[in-house]
Amino acid sequence: MGEQKRSLLRQLYLPAVLCTALWGSAAPCVKRGYELFAVSVDAPFSQLVFAGWRFALAGILVLLVTRLKGHRIVPKRDEIKPILAISLFQSMLQYVCYYIGLSGTTGTKGSVLSGTQTFFALLLAHCLLPNDKLNRRKTLGCICGFAGVLALGLGGLNGFNLTGDGLVLLSAVSAGAGALVSRIYTPGRDPMLLTGWQLLIGGCFLLGVGTMGGGALGRVTLGGVLLLGYMIVLSAAAFTIWTALLGKFPVGKV
């Protein structure tokens, strides 16, 4: 293996696979979290409260680590727009759809459908970024991959429903748009600062919407707190790594 390939393996491929593995574990954790915190599947505002705590605390964790590393955590004026744009797509819209949709489908199916965000990101990048176009190999890979995901989502895993699977799929579209926004705004900026604030703002938004709608956690147990702790760490790590990757590499490669 050449030095360039080894460098890409360390800097791009392994971190990207780690992110997808962490996000893949999130869907069953969310389903289990509903049980441990006594959140009903027909209580969308309570689900948003659960999501809000996860992302707000993940944002605080990222900012604490950023500060411990000696980096500034107060955003400059020209960083506010990027933070809000990334948060809109990667935390607010994505997870309103994801958490509510996941209550109407299985954890396995949710993980499969969430995988389509890669294809949406590639299509959006092709349409909007002049230096990130699809070639024949990427197009063929997208067609095969997307067909496989839809085969599982539409037929292989007991059919498709709009209120569950449809919302999870819509969250994947938002995630794809979020990847594009990150690619536009992250280069030249601190990915940890952007990630920390976008998660904190998005989490507070979800928490606020859920609370105003009358949502609440049904109970708090040690098992639930430990599970939430894992989800906070996975969100902090995955979003930070993903944002950093999009700041260095084209969307198609990531």
N, C-alpha and C positions, 0 to 999 in steps of 0.2 A: 504494500500500500504506500503510495506516494505521500510526501509531507503535506501537500495541499489537501488530499483526501483525509488524512489523519486530523488535520486542523479543522476541517468541516465536520468531521465526526464528533470532535470534542466541543466545538463552538456552536454547532447548529443541530445536527441530527439527534444526538443523545438528549440535549435539553428539550428539543421539540417533542420527542417521544415521551420524556418524563412528564411534560405538561399534559399531553393527551391521556397518559395513564392516570394522572391525578384527577383530571376532569372526568375520566371514565368511571372512577370510583365514587364520584359525587352523587350520581343518580340514585344508586341503592342507599347511600347514606341519607339523602333527603327523604326517601320513602321510610327508612327506619326512624329518622328524626321525627316525622309526623307521629309515629307510634309512641316514641319515648316522651314527646312533649304534649301528647294528647291533642294533636291538631287534626281536626276532621278533614276528610277529603273534600267535603262540600263547604269548607270555610275558607274562601280565597283570601280574605283579609288577615286571618290568622297565619296563613301560609306566607304572606308577605312580611308579617312581623318576624317570623322565623328566618326568612331570607335576609331581612334588614339587620338583625343581630349578627348574622354570619358575616356579611360584607362590611358593615360598619366596624366591627371588631378586627376584621382582617386588615382594613385600611389603617386602623390605629397601630396594629402590629407592624405593618410595613414602615410606617412613619417613625415608630420607636427604633426599629433596626436602622433606618436611615440616619436618625440622629445619633445613635450609638457609634455609627461608622464615621461620624464627624461631618456629615453632609448637612446642608441646610434643609429645613422642612417647610419654610414659609415660601409659597410660590411667588414668583415675580408677576408683574402685570401681564406680560406676554405669554405666561404659562396658564393663565386662567381659562382662556378659550379652549386650548387643547384638553385641559382637564375636564371641562364641562362636556366637550364633544365626545371624548372617550367614555366618560361616565354615562352619557345618554344612551349610547348603543351597547356598551359592554356590561353595564350594571342595571340601569333603569329598565329600558325596553326589553332587553334580553331576559332578565330574570323575572319580570312581571309575567311574561309569557311562559317562561320555563317552569317556575314553581307552580303556577296554576295549572299548566298543562300536564305536569308530571303527576298531579293528583288524579288525573283521568287516564293514566296509562301505567305500564309496568316499568320498573327500574331498568330492566334489560332493554326494553323497547326505547325508553327515553335516551339511554346511552347511544343506541344505534342511530336514532334520528338526530341526535345532537352532533354526530359525526359529519353531517352534511354541511356544517358551517365552513369546512375546508373548501368545498366546491363553490359555495356562494362567495367566499372571499376571493377565490381565483377568478370567477366571472366578473365580479365588481372591479377587481384590479385590472383585468383585461380591458374593461370598458372605460375606466377613468384614469388609469396611470399609463402614460405613454411608454415607459421603460419596463413594464411588467406584463407583457403580452403572452397569451397562450400560444404554444407551438403545437405541432401535430402530436407529439408524444404526450404533452400535458393534456391536450384535448381528449385523446384516447383514454388516458388514465382517469380523467374526470368522468367520462361517459361510463366506463366500466365500474368505477367506484360508486358513482351516484346510482347507477342501475342496481348494484348489489344492495345498497342501503335501502332503496325504495322497495326492492323485492322483499326484504325482511320486514320493512315497516308496513307495507301495504298487504302482503299476503302471508309471509312466513311466520309472523308473530300475531296471528289471530285478528287480521283486519286492521282497518284504519278508522279513527274517529276524530272529528274536527275539534271538539272541545279539549281533548287530551293530546293526541298525536299532532293535530294541526297547530296547536299553540306551541308545542315543543319545536316543530319545524319552523314556525315563525321566529322563535327565539334563535334558531340557528341562522336565519337570515340576518337578524340584528347582530349576532356575533360576527358574521362575515363582514358586515358593514363596519363593525368596531375594529376589526383587523385592518381594514383599509384606512380608517381614521388614524389608528395608531401608527401605521406606516407613514402617513403624511406628516404627523405632528411630532413623533418621538425623536427622529434624528437630531442630534445636537442638544438634546435635553436629558435630564436625569430620569431614567425609567422608574426608579424607585419612588421618586417624588411624585411623578405622574400617577403611578399605580396606587400609591397610598391615598392620595387625595381623591382620585376617581372612585375608589372602593368606598371610602368614608362618605363621600357625598351621595353616591348611589345607594349605599346601605341606609343612610339617614332618610333618603327619599322613600325607599321601600318601607322602612319602619314607620315613617310618618303617615303614608297612605294606608298602611295596614291598621295603625292605631286609630286614625280618624274614621275608618270603616268599622270600628268596633272589634278588631282582631286582637287576640291575646294568646299567649302560650297556656295550654290547659294545666300543665304541671311542670315542675322542674325536678329532675332526679339526677343522681350522680352519673348514671349511664348516659343520660341526655347531655349533660355538661361535657363529658369526655368526648362524645361523638361530635358535639358542636365545636369543641376545641380542635379536633382533627380537621373538620371542615374549614375552620378559620385558617389553620396553618396551610392546608392545601390550596386555598384560595389565594392567600398572600404569596406563596411560593410560585404557583402556576401563573398568576397574572403578572407578577414581576418578571419572571423569566420570559414569558410570551411577549410582553411589551418591549423588553430589551432585544429580543430576537428580531422583532419587526422594525426596531430602530437601526439594525445593522444589515439585515438581509431583505431581498425582495419578498413580497407576499407569496409569490409562486414557490419559492424555495422553502419558506417556513411552512 
